[in-house]
């Protein structure tokens, strides 16, 4: 596939395959297979070198940086001919070993070719920047092509799974694995984007109750920003890390005859501890900081947020801003996603109120009664805000925290609590409320995406650490 054929990929072509000119230059470059090699290097693992002499099991070589080194014969790895530079499938190497793999990935990454095949697998290197390789033009270019007919890409993997499903009439699963920050979440979104683009019914129905509600294709794609806002957070290694087990364990169901699809998001186990505690270099779930970005003053007013935006105990233990994330823009994207998914204004307000209540929960103060171990409220301002947002009675809320009822045998008795126990109860309640709200959101999104049509086969992009 030369430059002429790659033209259909548009601006993405140079990020997917090397040009004809570069390919010809590589094929005509002088190369001595017996002398060109890789040798170990203490700083960068391996470097290119040229063998100068051999003496028994000792090899003397000059590295590409002009340094002369002597290494064991077993540590010398032959280079592949230049025609294999930036090869798309590393299984085609003449010499397949660790230095060749690392060098090829490095060279492709330097040219922003982040996808590379290795036999049955597609290796992705996170570019930590936006690349024009996911637009609709690229989706169309990969549609219906065999793996060998197009450059390496997550879209090619996706389309092959879709074609196998249609041909074999069997469910398909795509495993996306890697360390934190490797790009699992983003690539899962791209898989869903591809399936939604090729299989969602064009011009889907609009919900009469909401003019903003999008087509099924829009809804499938918009499920991601909604879930990311409430399920993703900054960690030490990743600014947008999914913090729920079996991340994006989504199943897209299809009816082969009509090509109609629907997305079902499996119930996930949320990292609840993050709601009330974060490390210094991390932060809480994105939604808290999106709300406090002040891009929607009416939202702050509704949630009774009047003091310093980041003066909330539960969300200010770590970082409050992230350079790579614009919380103002993300809030608008989250809000729009709810609209496209068909959430009513009342449902949106309820989600925001629950989130705001958790913020105020962290600022509730209690003190110990004189000459007693019993805790009592040290001011009721934040308790009143929590009660208002959750539709509770403030006095009942404080009483439930300080004097909870517990069942002993067949009877209910009132139990006294000290200050430490009350704060523990507040943390546990906050985590439970947030988890239940998240799981309700998943259920509500599934309702929006369900077409009520019989399901035949599924495609499941499953993300694992």
N, C-alpha and C positions, 0 to 999 in steps of 0.2 A: 504494500500500500504506500505509494509515493505521495509527493506534495499535492498532485492534482486530486487524488482521491481524498486526501486529508482535508481538502478545502471545505468539505461538508461539516467539519467540526468547528469551523469559524475561528474565533479568537483562541479557542482552546487547543488548536492543533499543535502549537509549539510547546505546550505543556504536556503533551501526550506521546509524541514520537519525534525522533531526531529527523532533520531534513535530509533530502537527497544529497545535497552538497556535503553535509557532514558525513554521511554514510560513504560517499565516494572517497573522501579524504582519508577515512579510516582504512579503507580497503587498499589504498596505495601507499600507506605509511610503511617505511622500512621496519622490519621486526625480525629479531633473531630468537627463535623459540628456545634454543638451548641456553641462552645467556640471560634473557629477561626473566626476572623473578620477583617474588615478594619475600622480604625478610622481616623478622620481628623488630619492633621499635618500642622502647619503654614509655613513650608519650602517646603515640597514636596507634598502638597495637601492631600495625604492619605498614611498611612503605615499599614503594617500587625500588628495584635495584638491578644492577647489571653485574653478573658474575665475572670476576677478574681471574680467579684461579681456584683450583681444587687441590687439596692435599689430604688424602685419606678421607676421614669423615668431616674435615674442616673445609669451609668454603669462605673465600674472601670476596666481598662484593662492594661496589660503590653505589650508595643510595642516590635517589633522585635529587637529594639536597647536597651532593658532593662529599658525603662522609663515607670513609672506608670502614667497613665492619667485617668481623670474622665470626661466623656462626656455624652451628652443626648442620650437617647435610639434611638431617630430618626436619630442620626448621626452615628450609628453603622450599618455597612453593612456586611452581612455574606460573608465569602469566599466560593469560589467554591472548590470542592474536587481536590486533586492534579492531578487526571487524566485529568483535564481540563487545566493544565498548558500549555502555548504556543499553545492553541487550534487554529485551522486554521479558523474556522468560529465561531465568537463570538455569533451568534444567537443560538448556541447550549448550551450556559451556563445554568446551573441550576439557578443561580442568575445573572441576567443581570442588571448591574447598572454601574455608572460612575467609581468607584474605580476598579471594575473588568476589565472594558475595558482598562483603563489606565495601570493597572498592566500587563495585557496580552500583550499589545503593547510594553511596556517597556521590558518585558522578551524576547519577540521575537526579538526586536531590539538589545538587548544585545547579541543575538546569530546570528545577521546579517540576520534575517528573516524579510525582510522589507515589505513583502506583507501579508496582513491578510484580510480575508473576514469578513464582518459584514452584514449578510443577503444578499441582492441583491448587495451590494457595495463591492468594493475592496479598502481597506485602505492602503496607502503607506506612509512609513516614510523615508524621505530622508537620506541616509547613508553618504552623502558627501564624498564618496570614491567609487572606482571601485570595483564591485563584479562580479564574473564569472557566472552570471545568464542570460546572453543575447546572448550567442554564438549559433552557428548553431545547435549544439547538443541539446540544450534546445528547440530550435524552433521545431526540429523534434519530440522531446519527447512530446510536447503539441499538436502536430498535430492530429486532429480528436478526442481528448479526451473530455468527458463531464466534466463539472465543478467539479463534485464530485469525478472524477477519478484521479485528479492531484492536487498538492499543489497550494495554491493561487499564482497568477502571472498575470501580465498584458497580457502575451501571452495567458493565458486561457480565459480571457475576450475577447481578440481579436478573438481567434479561435471560441468561441461561437457565436460572432456576425457574423462571416463569415459563420458558419454552418446554423444559422437562416436565413441568406440571401439566401443561396442555397435552404433550405427546404421550406421557406415561400414565396420566390420570392418577398421580400419586402426590401426596403432600410433600412439600420441600421445606428445608430449614437451612438458614445461612448462619454460620457461627462467626461472630466478630469478637476477637479476643486480643488482649494486650494489657500493658501496665497502665496505671493511672496517668492520664495526659497523652496517651498514645493516639487518641482520636476515635475511640469506640462510639461515643455518643453521636458525634457528627456524622460518621459513616452510617450509623443506623438510621439517622434522619434522612440521609441521601437514598438509602435503600427504600424507605417508605415513600420518599418523594418520587422515586422512579416508578414504583408500583402504582402509586396514585395517578401519576401522569399517563401511564399506558393502559390502565385498566378501569379507572373511574369513568362512569358514564358521563359524556359531555352534556353540558347544559342540564345538570341535575336539578331536581325540584327545589323551589324556594319555600321556606316555612312561612305560612301566612301570618304567623304570630310575630315574626321578626323579619323585617326587610333586609337586615344586615346578614342574616344567616346565609352562608355560602353553599356551594355545591358540595357533593360528597368528596370530590377531589380536594377542594379547599379545606374541608373539615379534617380530612386525614392528615394533611400537611400542618394545619394549625393546631392539631393535638399536641405537637411537640413544644411550642413556646409556652403553652398553658401548663404543661407538666413540668417543664424545666424551671419555670419561675418558682414552683412550690416544691420541687424535688431535687434541684441542683444547687450547689454551693461552691464557694472557693475553698480549695484545700491547699496544702503546701505545694503540691506538684501540679495542680490543675485549677485554673480559674473558673472552670465550668464543669465540675465533676458531678456526675449523677450519684446521688446518695441514697439509692434504694436498690435492694438486692434483686438480681435478675433484671438489671436495668433494661428498660424498653423491651421487655419480653412480649413483643407485639405479634399478633397473628392476623394476617390479612387473608380473608376468606373470599373465594371467587366462585362464580357460577360460570362454567366454561362456555356454555352456549351463548350467553349474553355478555360475557366478559365483565359483568358487574362485580364490584368488589366492596368489601366492608372491612373495617379494622376493629379488632378486639384487643384491648390492652389488659393483660393479665394483672391480677391483684399483686401488688408488690409489698415488700417489707421495708418500711422507711427507717432511716437512721434517726430515731427519735431523740437521741441524746443531744444532737446538734441544735435542737430547738432552744435548749436552755444553757448550753455550754459549747464554746469554741476555743481552739488553741489560738495563740497570739497571731500567727501568720495566716489564719483561716477566718472564715466568717459564716454567719448563719445563712439560711436559705434566701435566695435572691429576692423573693417577694417582699421581705421586710424592708430592704434597702430601696427597692423600686417604689414602694409607697412613700418612703421618706425623701425621695428625690425632689419632692415639692412641685413636680410638673403638673399635678392635679390638686390644686389647693382645696377644691370642694371635697376631695377624698379625705384630706387631712382634717377638715372641719367635721366631716361625718364620723371620723374615728376619734374625735376629741383629742387630736394631737396638737398641742399648743406650745409645749416647751421645746428645748433644743432637740432637733430631729434625732440625734444619736445619743441622747441621754436616757437610754433604756437599757436596763441591766442585762436582759437576756440576749441582746444583739450587739452589744458594744464591747464584748470581751476581746475580740480579735480585730481584724481590719474592717473598716466601714466602707471603704471605697476600693475599687479595683481598676487599674489603669486600662485594662483591655475590655471593660464592660461599661457601657453607658446606661446607668440605671433608669434615667428619664425615658430614653428610647425604648428600653426593655419593658417598662410599665405600659407604654402605649401599645406595644406589640402584644403584651399579655392581655390587655383589655380588649383589643381588637380580636384576639383569638377567641375569647369568650363569646363575642358577638357572632363570629363566623360559625362557632360550634352550636349556636342557638341557645345560649344561656339567657335567661330572662334577667331584667335589671334587678329584680328582687333576689335572684340567686347570686348574681355578682356581688350585690351589696352584702349579702349574708357571708360570703367568702371573705370579703374585705373586713367585715366586722369581727369575724372569728380571729383573723390574723391580727387586727388591732387589739383585740382583747388579750391575746397572748403577750403582746408588747407591754400592755399595762399591768398584766399579771406580775411581770418581773420587777415592777416598781412598788408593789404593795409592801407596806412596812408593818412589822409586829414587834411587840415588846413583852417582857415578862412582868406579870403582876407582882407588886411588892409582897415579899415574904411568901410567894407561891411559885410553883413551877408552871402555872397556867399561862398561856399566851393570850394576848389581847391586841386588838388593832391599834396601831400607832398612827392615827389619822385615817380617814376613809375616802380621801379624794380619788385614789387610784382604784380602790374597791368599787366605788360608785361608777367609775367609767367602765370597769369590767362588767359589772352587773347590767349597766345600760346597754352595752354592745351585745351581750349574750341573752338579753331579755329576762334577767333574773332580778330578784329582790336583793339589794345590797346587804341588808341585815342578815338575810338567810344565807348568803354566800359566806359572810364572815363567821357566822355561827357554825356552818358546815365545816369550815376549815379549823376553827378553834375547838369545837365540841362535836366531832363527828359521831354519828350513830353506828354502832357495830353490833353484829348479831352474836350473842353468846348463848349457845344451846338453841332453845326455841324462843328466846326473848331478845328484844332490841334494847341496848343500853347506850347512854351517852358517855363518851370517853373524853377526858381532858387531854390537851396536847401542849407541849412546850414549844418555844419559838423554833427550835431546830426542826421539830416534827412538822410544824405548820409550813415552813419554807420547803421542806421535802414534799409535802402534799401539793403545794402550789406548782412545783416543778413537774411532778407526776401528772397533775391535772392538765397542765399546759401541753405536755408531750402527747397525752392521750387525745386531747381536743384536736391538735394539729394532725395527728395520724388519722383520726376518723374523718376529718375534713378532707384530707388528701385522698383517702380511699373512696369517699363519697364523690369527689371530683372524677376519679377514674370510672366509677360506675355511671356517673352522669354523662361523661364523654362517650362511653360505650353506647349509651342510649341514643345519643345524637348520631353516632356512626352506624348504628344498626339499621339496615335497609329492610328488615323483616322478610327478606327473601331466603329461600332454602340455600344452605351452604353445602358445597361439594368438596372443594379442596382448599388447602391453606398454604400460605408462604409465611415462614416465621423467621424474621431476623432476630437472633438471640445473642445478647451481649453478655460476655463473661469476663471476669478479671483473670 
